[in-house]
Amino acid sequence: MTDQDARKPFLYVVVCAAGIAQDVTELTTAAQERDWEVGVIATPVAMNGFFDTAAVEALTGRRIRSAWRSPGEPRPFPAPDAVVVAPATFNTVNKWAAGIADTLALGTLCEVAGLGVPIAVLPCVADALAAHPAYRDSLGRLRGMGVRFGEPYAGEPREDGGRPEFGWERALDLVERR
């Protein structure tokens, strides 16, 4: 039995700066219930109050990564067996599709896409932004790279004032399908 066989599969969760990110513990908890080890990578803006970083770190037992490590520092996470980007913003989707790697989150996404690692994305993009031609092109490019997408989520309030469910677990279904 190799070390790879002995460990649980490792899931990278990439969190972007959208209001729904406050509920990312739903995803990390669901992943752990499905026997995944979880490491969270957040965009720098997401680290500025979009979710409870202390709660996520307590839940995963790992520090959230948001900045590049220094040369010579060990990798804090093992290689991923799958990646979930949730919530994925307009900015992140477009930069990723263009190959822009100006943050750890984007650099990681650009790299893992080239490794054939299963990637699921739960977009959280306002309808007006989703109508932008660059965004539509980005979705097409990422789909062409094998990236799997959940249903779009604009977060618009329903008539009763509540918001629709985000569907965190759908991302796990997308990376687990064979």
DABELHU-V128008 format. One record per backbone hydrogen bond with DSSP energy under -1.0 kcal/mol. NH is the residue of the N-H (numbers start at 1). CO is the residue of the C=O. Records with the same first field share a line. If there is no record, write none. Layout:
NH=CO, CO
This chain:
6=2
7=3
11=37
12=82
13=39
14=84
15=41
16=87
18=16
21=18
22=19
23=20
24=21
26=23
28=24
29=25
30=26
31=27
32=28
33=29
34=30
35=32
36=31
37=9
39=11
41=13
42=65
43=15
47=43
48=45
50=46
53=51
56=52
57=53
58=54
59=55
60=56
61=57
65=40
73=70
81=10
82=10
83=118
84=12
85=120
86=14
88=122
93=89
94=90
95=91
96=92
97=93
98=94
99=96
100=95
107=103
108=104
109=105
110=106
111=107
112=108
113=109
115=112
117=112
120=83
121=148
122=85
124=88
125=153
130=126
131=127
132=129
136=132
137=133
138=134
139=135
140=136
141=137
142=138
143=139
144=140
146=143
147=142
148=119
150=121
158=162
161=158
170=167
171=168
173=169
174=170
175=171
176=172
177=173
